[in-house]
């Protein structure tokens, strides 16, 4: 998905969250920001740590970080 977005918007510069390429689910065309699935981010983190630690890491080190106008959008899609 991320490569398709980068190819489609080849003149844009996106802020990419390291290690979460598989979690990209779309792009916000107004702000030109990548949209990430939180559910997929947690699944990625769970490859290296227990789920509780993955949530803690994501909450404190990923989703709360503001890195400028192109800070990614985190789509909380983990409702079941």
C-alpha positions in Angstrom: 0.0 0.0 0.0 2.7 2.5 0.9 4.6 2.1 -2.3 1.3 2.6 -4.3 0.7 5.8 -2.4 4.3 7.1 -2.9 4.0 6.2 -6.6 0.7 8.0 -7.0 1.8 11.1 -5.1 5.3 11.1 -6.5 5.7 14.9 -6.1 4.7 14.8 -2.4 6.9 14.2 0.6 5.3 12.1 3.4 6.5 11.5 6.9 6.9 7.7 7.2 6.7 5.9 10.6 9.7 3.5 10.7 8.8 -0.1 10.9 5.1 0.3 10.2 4.9 0.3 6.4 2.6 -2.7 6.5 0.1 -0.7 8.6 -0.5 2.1 6.1 -4.1 2.1 5.0 -4.4 5.3 3.1 -3.6 9.0 2.8 -5.3 12.2 3.9 -5.3 14.3 0.7 -6.0 17.5 2.5 -3.0 17.4 4.8 -1.0 15.0 2.7 -0.5 12.7 5.7 -0.3 9.0 5.8 -3.0 7.1 7.7 -1.9 4.1 9.7 -4.1 1.3 11.1 -3.5 1.1 14.9 -4.6 -2.6 14.8 -1.9 -3.4 12.3 0.7 -1.4 14.2 0.0 -3.4 17.3 0.2 -6.6 15.3 3.6 -5.5 14.0 4.8 -4.7 17.5 3.5 -8.0 18.9 6.1 -9.8 16.7 8.8 -8.6 19.2 6.9 -8.1 22.4 3.8 -9.2 24.3 0.6 -7.3 23.5 0.4 -5.3 26.7 3.9 -4.0 26.1 3.1 -3.3 22.5 0.2 -1.1 23.5 2.3 0.7 26.1 5.1 1.3 23.6 2.6 2.4 20.9 0.8 4.8 23.3 3.9 6.4 24.8 6.4 6.3 21.9 4.4 6.3 18.6 0.9 7.7 18.6 1.5 10.6 21.0 4.6 11.9 19.1 4.0 15.1 17.3 6.6 15.6 14.6 5.2 18.5 12.7 2.4 19.2 10.2 2.9 15.9 8.5 2.6 13.8 11.7 0.8 10.6 10.6 -2.8 10.0 11.4 -3.4 7.0 13.6 -6.7 5.3 12.8 -8.0 3.4 15.9 -9.7 0.5 14.1 -9.3 -2.2 16.7 -12.9 -2.3 17.7 -14.5 -5.8 17.6 
